[in-house]
Amino acid sequence: MLLGACSDAGPTPDPVAVPCSSSSTSITVIQGEGYQSPLVDSLQTVRGTVTYIADSGFYLEGEDLPADGRYSRALFISDDALSRSVQPGQQLQVSGRVSELGKARDKLTSLIDISSHEVCAEQAALPLTRVELPMDSAAREALEGMRVAFSQTLTVTDVYKLAEGELSLSSKGVLRVPTEVTMPGPSAGILEKENRNHTLVAVLPASGSAIPIGSTTHEAAGLMGHDGRKQQLILDAIPKFGLPAAPPLKPAATGAIRVVNSNLLNFFNGDGNGGGFPTERGAESPEEFIAQSARTRAAMSRIQPHLLAVQELENDGFGPDSAAQALLVLLNETGFDDWAFIAPGPDAIGGDVITVGLYYRQSVLEAVGMPRVLDEPEFTGLSRQPLAQLFREPISGSTFLAAVNHLKSKGRCPDNGENANQDDGQGCWNSARVAAVKAQTPWLGRLAGEMGTDNILIVGDMNAWRNEDPIRQFVNSGYIDLVAEIAGLPQHSFLYWGQTGTLDYAFASPALAEYARNAAIWNINADWPGGMNQAQPWLRASDHDPVIVDFEFSQSATPD
């Protein structure tokens, strides 16, 4: 939606004809240098070519542009009725009052309360200015409302709102979350600003096919419009995109144990009998839950895990109508009907509306002893309580202790204190996440000792990028990041405001890491837009990508 205007000056008078030979003010003078016009509230007459018609007005672009390019030569004409009578390519002379429309600092310089207009010419060529990223906010302001074409290859780096016709394009490829690639602190802030300068939001003329991040185009051209909050490139047409290759997935080797971690994106099944919708955090309707289940089923059928750790499972216990039971039924429909879940008791785990879960195939793994839940202050109203279980691989007799996590997210920040945003790139609740790791790692060490194993696996959604304190705490505690160790970097499992990074991990004790043969993040979710038809049924099953690790316990841990 493009910006309209409200006036406190009463009804707009009926337009009257004004000869186009009348004097007019250059649009560049009205725009001025900076974010606000120096002529706000003054009555002005301007002349230019209609370039784009919006819902509540249209854009007019003049012919004069200073050599230094510090001033835009375009203006938004806010008049709903007039916008329905003009056409692109008409040259108009329009009189009205200068105003700044919008709610942010970057408002839209406009002409409102239109008192007169005249068509000066028809079918004029639409102006076009060639530009390139990066651009800072001042450079973008100097192009406000103008038609532009980008003289470079641009990469799709955000598709979160593609179903609504919006994506982001970047001149430096798919962007990375700063603390995914650099340490928290000033360098993260510098990189964040650099990323913004290399990115622009683009609006498609109509919703089309699902486009993944990493797609490239050489044809980005349109109008530097505004939606009342931010500047947008309103594309002339849907560009041709070069799509990245589909992500590969190796099958598990014969005899290997495939462990998968998957954030389910709020798997809520209502009351378990077709009612109870909309749910608190998940599906809005039974039909939406059925579609979500189908995507999850397709993904798990493709991955074929033997042990599945999940997050964002509805925390309503383990009874016949629970979400845990619904997921079990789904897994038994993926080609094997020997699935079971780890239930520490019939009731919910902790007090959060979502919880973690462990599922395993009984013909491949044996659950040994009772499950354990860490119920400590670090997990009260903060991170979800971790669930741990000892498993035995029957052929070799090897055992390992698996623990699934979901650490505190970065949302709903406190205003002050150690968990407030420290402006170092780690967001808020960083201290709470570190505390959860510090409480968990010695607990798991003690459990493993009691159970007679030194094989420990920690998986989950840690809500921390790769160089942040909680992840470094796992590593400093002696655990090995299996994906980084085996697959190498860069990696990502999540897309956040047009930047990719890793939130989902598999950490192993050194003893267990010796048995790991494959580790990967399968990019089938974060790269793809939600709410659209996908090329494969297993795409966009969630907003997090699954982490996949294969262990071989029956073979020698080292080559002969």
Rosetta blueprint (number, residue, H / E / L):
1 M L
2 L L
3 L L
4 G L
5 A L
6 C L
7 S L
8 D L
9 A L
10 G L
11 P L
12 T L
13 P L
14 D L
15 P L
16 V E
17 A L
18 V L
19 P L
20 C L
21 S L
22 S L
23 S L
24 S L
25 T L
26 S L
27 I H
28 T H
29 V H
30 I H
31 Q H
32 G L
33 E L
34 G L
35 Y L
36 Q L
37 S L
38 P L
39 L L
40 V L
41 D L
42 S L
43 L E
44 Q E
45 T E
46 V E
47 R E
48 G E
49 T E
50 V E
51 T E
52 Y E
53 I E
54 A L
55 D L
56 S L
57 G L
58 F E
59 Y E
60 L E
61 E E
62 G L
63 E L
64 D L
65 L L
66 P L
67 A L
68 D L
69 G L
70 R L
71 Y L
72 S L
73 R L
74 A E
75 L E
76 F E
77 I E
78 S L
79 D L
80 D H
81 A H
82 L H
83 S H
84 R L
85 S L
86 V L
87 Q L
88 P L
89 G L
90 Q L
91 Q E
92 L E
93 Q E
94 V E
95 S E
96 G E
97 R E
98 V E
99 S E
100 E E
101 L E
102 G L
103 K L
104 A L
105 R L
106 D L
107 K L
108 L E
109 T E
110 S E
111 L E
112 I E
113 D E
114 I E
115 S E
116 S E
117 H E
118 E E
119 V E
120 C E
121 A E
122 E L
123 Q L
124 A L
125 A L
126 L L
127 P L
128 L L
129 T E
130 R E
131 V E
132 E L
133 L L
134 P L
135 M L
136 D L
137 S H
138 A H
139 A H
140 R H
141 E H
142 A L
143 L L
144 E L
145 G L
146 M L
147 R E
148 V E
149 A E
150 F E
151 S L
152 Q L
153 T L
154 L E
155 T E
156 V E
157 T E
158 D E
159 V L
160 Y L
161 K L
162 L H
163 A H
164 E H
165 G L
166 E E
167 L E
168 S E
169 L E
170 S E
171 S L
172 K L
173 G L
174 V L
175 L E
176 R E
177 V L
178 P H
179 T H
180 E H
181 V H
182 T L
183 M L
184 P L
185 G L
186 P H
187 S H
188 A H
189 G H
190 I H
191 L H
192 E H
193 K H
194 E H
195 N H
196 R H
197 N H
198 H L
199 T E
200 L E
201 V E
202 A E
203 V E
204 L L
205 P L
206 A L
207 S L
208 G L
209 S L
210 A L
211 I L
212 P L
213 I L
214 G L
215 S L
216 T E
217 T E
218 H L
219 E L
220 A L
221 A E
222 G E
223 L E
224 M E
225 G E
226 H E
227 D L
228 G L
229 R L
230 K L
231 Q E
232 Q E
233 L E
234 I E
235 L E
236 D L
237 A L
238 I L
239 P L
240 K L
241 F L
242 G E
243 L L
244 P L
245 A L
246 A L
247 P L
248 P L
249 L L
250 K L
251 P L
252 A L
253 A L
254 T L
255 G L
256 A L
257 I E
258 R E
259 V E
260 V E
261 N E
262 S E
263 N E
264 L E
265 L E
266 N E
267 F E
268 F L
269 N L
270 G L
271 D L
272 G L
273 N L
274 G L
275 G L
276 G L
277 F L
278 P L
279 T L
280 E L
281 R L
282 G L
283 A L
284 E L
285 S L
286 P H
287 E H
288 E H
289 F H
290 I H
291 A H
292 Q H
293 S H
294 A H
295 R H
296 T H
297 R H
298 A H
299 A H
300 M H
301 S H
302 R H
303 I H
304 Q L
305 P L
306 H L
307 L E
308 L E
309 A E
310 V E
311 Q E
312 E E
313 L E
314 E E
315 N L
316 D L
317 G L
318 F L
319 G L
320 P L
321 D L
322 S L
323 A H
324 A H
325 Q H
326 A H
327 L H
328 L H
329 V H
330 L H
331 L H
332 N L
333 E L
334 T L
335 G L
336 F L
337 D L
338 D L
339 W E
340 A E
341 F E
342 I L
343 A L
344 P L
345 G L
346 P L
347 D L
348 A L
349 I L
350 G L
351 G L
352 D L
353 V L
354 I E
355 T E
356 V E
357 G E
358 L E
359 Y E
360 Y E
361 R E
362 Q L
363 S L
364 V L
365 L L
366 E E
367 A E
368 V E
369 G E
370 M E
371 P E
372 R E
373 V E
374 L L
375 D L
376 E L
377 P H
378 E H
379 F H
380 T L
381 G L
382 L L
383 S L
384 R E
385 Q E
386 P E
387 L E
388 A E
389 Q E
390 L E
391 F E
392 R E
393 E E
394 P L
395 I L
396 S L
397 G L
398 S E
399 T E
400 F E
401 L E
402 A E
403 A E
404 V E
405 N E
406 H E
407 L L
408 K L
409 S L
410 K L
411 G L
412 R L
413 C L
414 P L
415 D L
416 N L
417 G L
418 E L
419 N L
420 A L
421 N L
422 Q L
423 D L
424 D L
425 G L
426 Q L
427 G L
428 C L
429 W L
430 N H
431 S H
432 A H
433 R H
434 V H
435 A H
436 A H
437 V H
438 K H
439 A H
440 Q H
441 T H
442 P H
443 W H
444 L H
445 G H
446 R H
447 L H
448 A H
449 G H
450 E H
451 M H
452 G L
453 T L
454 D L
455 N L
456 I E
457 L E
458 I E
459 V E
460 G E
461 D E
462 M L
463 N L
464 A L
465 W L
466 R L
467 N L
468 E L
469 D H
470 P H
471 I H
472 R H
473 Q H
474 F H
475 V H
476 N H
477 S L
478 G L
479 Y L
480 I E
481 D E
482 L H
483 V H
484 A H
485 E H
486 I H
487 A H
488 G L
489 L L
490 P L
491 Q L
492 H L
493 S L
494 F E
495 L E
496 Y E
497 W L
498 G L
499 Q E
500 T E
501 G E
502 T L
503 L L
504 D E
505 Y E
506 A E
507 F E
508 A E
509 S L
510 P H
511 A H
512 L H
513 A H
514 E L
515 Y L
516 A E
517 R E
518 N E
519 A E
520 A E
521 I E
522 W L
523 N L
524 I L
525 N L
526 A L
527 D L
528 W L
529 P L
530 G L
531 G L
532 M L
533 N L
534 Q L
535 A L
536 Q L
537 P L
538 W L
539 L L
540 R L
541 A L
542 S L
543 D L
544 H L
545 D L
546 P L
547 V E
548 I E
549 V E
550 D E
551 F E
552 E L
553 F L
554 S L
555 Q L
556 S L
557 A L
558 T L
559 P L
560 D L
